[in-house]
Amino acid sequence: MAAPSGGVNCEEFAEFQELLKVMRTIDDRIVHELNTTVPTASFAGKIDASQTCKQLYESLMEAHASRDRVIKNCIAQTSAVVKHLREEREKNLDDLTLLKQLRKEQTKLKWMQSELNVEEVVNDRSWKVFNERCRIHFKPPKNE
């Protein structure tokens, strides 16, 4: 699933996580998808497995690229906020509200960065399952 057409809300981490959860649906359902669309040896003649695997490959590539863009975009936005708050903090060391806000944004930034690790695990798992079922039906382009 691609990112929503509207802007991604990076300000609320819970919304950011919920968006990623929805965008990871294809990865969560890959085993079911492969079981229902890629035939076993006994049914190989009835379905074009190479076309099915190709379409699934393209969907996975698009989903992974889309999530990567969303995560990195939110990291960049939050990093900019943290940088700005640090600069403000340097000017006004006594402002506790500013310090609290800075800490909150730094924590959110760390959480967003950890989503890159989650994304790597999710992607690796999906590609492993994909390759196990589709390697004899479809060979991905070498440049990707």
N, C-alpha and C positions, 0 to 999 in steps of 0.2 A: 504494500500500500504506500502510495506517495504521501508526501507531507500535505497537510491541508492547504487549500489555496490561500486562505487568509494568513496573516502573520502568525508566527509562533510566539506564544507568550513565555518568555524566558524569565519573567519576574517572579512567578510563582513556581517553585520547584515541583510541587505536587501536580500541577497542570502539565509541566514539562515531562514528568515521569509518566503520567497518564497517556500523553500523546505518544511517547515511545512505546508504551505497552500496546496501544492500538496499532502502531506501525510495525510492531514485531509479530503480528498475527500470522503472517505468512511463514515465519520461522517456527512459530509454535505449532503450526498445523502441517509442517512439511512431511512428517512420517505418514499421517493420514492421507495427505494429498498424493504421495507416492504410492501408497498401498491401493488407493482407489483408481489411479490413472495409469500407472506403469504396470504392465501385465507381468505375471510370472511366466516361466518358460511354457507352461501348458496353454496359456492364452495369448501367446506372443503374436499369433497371426491375426487376431481380431482387432487390435488397436495399434495405431502408429506411435510407438513408444518414442521414437526419435523426435517427432514433432512435439509430443507432450513434454519431453525432457528439455527441449530447446525453449519452449514457452516458459517452463518453470525456471530455467536458468536465467532467462531475461527478466522475469519477475523478481527473482532473488537479487540479481545485480541492481535493478532499479530500487528495490526496497532498501538494500544495504547502503547504496550511494545516498539515497534520500535521508535516511536516518543519520548517516555520517555528517551530511550538510547541516541538519537540524542541530545536532549535538555541538558541532564545531562553531556554528553561528551563535548558539546560546553561550558557549564558553567565551567567545570573543566579546559578546555584549556584556556579560557579567564581569569579565576582566577589565573592560573599559570603566564600568561602574566602580569596581574596586580601586582602580588607579585614580579615578576622580576623588573618591572618598579618602584615599591616602593623602592626596594633595591637600584636601580640605583639612584633614586631621593635622598635617604639618603646620598649617596656619593657625590652628586653634586646638592646642593640646588639652585644654581644660573641658572641652565639649564632650561629655559622657554619652550623650545621645548619638553623636557622630561616631564615637568609638563603638557603640553597640551596633549601629547600622553597618559599620565597616566589618565587624566580626561576623555579622549575619551574612553579608554578601560574600565574604571569604569562605565561609562554610558552604554556602550554596555553590560557589565555584568549585570547591573540592568535590562535592557530590556530583556535579556535572562532569568533571574530569573523570570521576570513577565510572561514569556511564560509558566512557570510551572502552574501558576494560570489560564491562558487561557486554558491550556490543561485540567486542572481539570474540568472546566466548560463544555468544549466540551465533555469530556468523560462522565460526569454526565448526560448531555442531551441525549447522544447516548444510554446510558444504560437505561435511563428512557423510551425512545421510544421503545427500544428493548424489555424491560420487559412488557410493555403494550401490545405489539402485540404477543410476543412469549411465555409468561409465561405458557399458557395452552398447548403449543406444545413442549416445550423444557425446561428442568431444568439443568442449568449450574452445573458443579461439585462444591461441597461444599468448596474445598480447595482454590478456586480462588475468 
